[in-house]
Amino acid sequence: MGADRPHSGSRLTAVPPAAAANLAVALLALPLLAALNRASVLSLAPVEQIVARWAVAAVVLAVALAVEGQSLADAGFRRPSLVDAGYLLVTAVLTLAVFAGTDSLVAAVFTVVYLRRRTLAPVVGTHVLVWAFSVLGQFYG
C-alpha cells in the first residue's frame, strides 16, 4: 500500500541550508551561552547577557530577511490585534510564574505563544513587561 506511492525524499532535504543553519542558531545559541556562562567559561554581566540575546535575535532576523527572503510579516511582525493583548498578559503571567525555573522553560513558553499566535507582539510585550517588573522590583523592593 505505502509502496505504491512514489518516494519524494525526506522533508529535511527540502529545507534550504541557510534556513536550517538559522534554525540551529535560533534554537541553540541562547542555551549554549547560558551553559557557558554557568560553567564559568564565559563571564557575562547582566547587561552583556541582554545584549547577547538581542544580538542573536538580530542575527536570526537578518538572515531570515536577507538570505532566506522572508518578509517581516513572515517573521511575525504584523499589526497586533486585541487578542494579542490577552496573549501578552497571559504570557507575562506564565513567564513570571516559571521565571524561577530555567531559561529554557521561559523560552518554551515564548515559543508556544509565538507558534499559537504567529506574531511577536505578545512575546516582545512580555519581555518588556517582565523587565519593567524586574526594574520596579529592584527599585522599590
N, C-alpha and C positions, 0 to 999 in steps of 0.2 A: 504494500500500500504506500508506505513512505518512499519506497524505492522507485515508484513510478514518477515522482516529482524530480525535475532537474535540480541538480545541486548548484546553488548560486554562490557558494563560498561562504566564509564566515562574515558575520556582520562587522567584526572587528577590522577586517581588511578594508571595509568601506569607509572607515574613519580616516580622514586625512592626517598625515603625520603631525602637522602643526597643531591641529585640534587635539590630538592625543597628548602631545607634549604640554600643551596649555592646560589640559585637564589634569595632568600629573602635577604640574606646578600648583594649580588651584587646590588640589586635594592634599598634597604632601608638603608644601613649603612651610606653612604655619606650624603643623605638628613637628616638623624637623627642627625649626627654630626653637620651639618650646622645649623639645627634648635636649637640644644642645645647650640651651640656657639653664635647664635644670641640672644637667651633668657638669656644669661649670666649665664647659669647653668654650662657651661664648657667654660673655657677661654683658647684657644689655640693660641699660637703665630703663625705667618705665616709659619715658618719653621716646627712647630709641626703639622700644618694642612697638609702640604705636606707629612710629614712622615706618618700621619694617613691615607691619601689617598693611598699612596703606600703600607702601611700595609694591608689595606682592599684588594687591588688588589692582593697582595702576598698570602693572606689567601684564597681568592676565587680561584686563580690559583692552589695553593697547594691542596685544596680539590678536584678540578676538576681532577688533575693529580693522586693524591694518593688514594682518596676514590672512585671517580667515574670511574677511569680507563681510562680517556681520554688521548689522545696523545697531544703533543704540536701543531701539525697540526690541530687537532680537536678544540683546544682552540684559533686558529687564528694565530699561529706563523708559517709562511711559508715564502719562499723567495719572496720578493716583486717584482712586475713587473713594467714596465714603466707606466702602467695605474695607479698604486698605487701612483706614484709621482704626477700625476694630481689630484687624490683624496686628497692627502696630502695638496697640495696648496689650493684647493677649500675649504677643511675643515678648514684650517688655516684662510682663509679669512672670512668664515662664523663664525668661533669661535670668531675672533676679532670683527666682526660686532655685535654679540649678547653678547659679554663679559660684556657689560654694563647692560645686563639683569640679570637673575638669574642663579645660578649654574645649576639648573635643565634644563634650556634651553640649556646650553652648553652641558650638559650630553646627552640631546636628540639628538643634532647634532652628537655627537660622536657615539651614539647608531645607528643612521640611517646609518652613513658611514660604521660602522662595519658590520651591517646586509647586506648592499649592496655589500661590497667587501669581507666579510668573512676573513679579515686579519687585524691584529692590526697595520700594518705598517703606514697607514695614521693617525690613532688615536695617536699612540705614537709619530710619527713625528710631528703632530700638537701640542702635548703637549710641545715638545722640542722647536718648533718654537715660540709658544706663550710665553713660559718662557724666551726664548732668547730675543724676542722683549720687554718683560717687563723689563728685566735687562738692555737692551740697553736704553730704555726709561728713566729708573731711573738714569742711569749713565750719559747720555747725555742731559736729559731733565731738 
